[in-house]
């Protein structure tokens, strides 16, 4: 079976300029592609004559494109249904010893990325690294304290020394603590802890990761905010930190678009990480957890899609990190089952 587009000869007699041509492809069952010129190129901004600016035969190698080179779409390999969406990319994931970031490390590796497990706790980091290797992925654990700029700087340096570049920065380390409370009641030690972990940690990752993304010719930043930044919650320090991440993400998108860098943030609802299960009990059981947790879960009953698994958020991060999301930047993605909508 062949699919072919319309075509016409590219030059009329006596003309010194060839009309614009758009290269379409014939696709056969063996996965081979052949080019076919089309008269519709002028409508699509395709340049005249030469290969510059036209759609070209897909690259089977997945190599990096040269500056100014149009993106080539990879041909489908015979017998292969699932293409690696992050093939040959290097991803730096903070907090990847547990929770959403651990799920993302495994998923990114399954999709072809080489993954840095940037984690503070050595045992968790080593376990996450081994979990990636067990599925045939490539990963390295680097002990990282995101609240310390020098630690993040050193971890990024080790990433470059190991893999030679950085394509994806996923700032996922963070979280709230039970001592968080309304602004008139909360102890200021909670401010120092939560702002440092959530907002400063993200800032440090961007401060030292972005220069390497620029050197690589561009890349993707995925930050973790929260539904708490989109609607009122009584943990006011956490709300402030996650709200700051939203503002920072939008500023990054505008500042570094010229460098080929996209920046987006995810706002999850209630996710069944180990930390959440310890604090709230089973989100699906309204009678488990503290009285405060039970009251919150009763409110969540209006939102049947608001509770998810770490893998649910990791899949969103995968999409935002991949070239499939190349038109998406400055976006705040509410993965909260409608909590911020109604």
ABEGO torsion letter per residue (X at the ends): XBBBBBBBBABBBGBABBBBBBBBBBBBAAGBBBBBBBAAAAAAGBBBGBABGBBBBBBAAGBBBBBGBBBBBBBBBBGBABBBAABGBBBBBBGAABEAAAAAAAAAAAAGBBBBBBBABAAAAAAAAAAAAAAGBBBBBBBBBAABAAAAAAAAAAAAAAAGBBABBBBABEEBBAABBBAAABBAAAAAAAAAAAAAAAAAAAAAAAAAAAAAGEEBBBBBBBAAAABBBABAAAAAAAAAAAAAAAAAAAAAAAAGBBBBBBBBBBBBBAAAAAAAEBAABAABEBAAAAAAAAAAAABAAABBBAAAAAAAAAAAABAAAAABBGBBBBBAGGAAAX
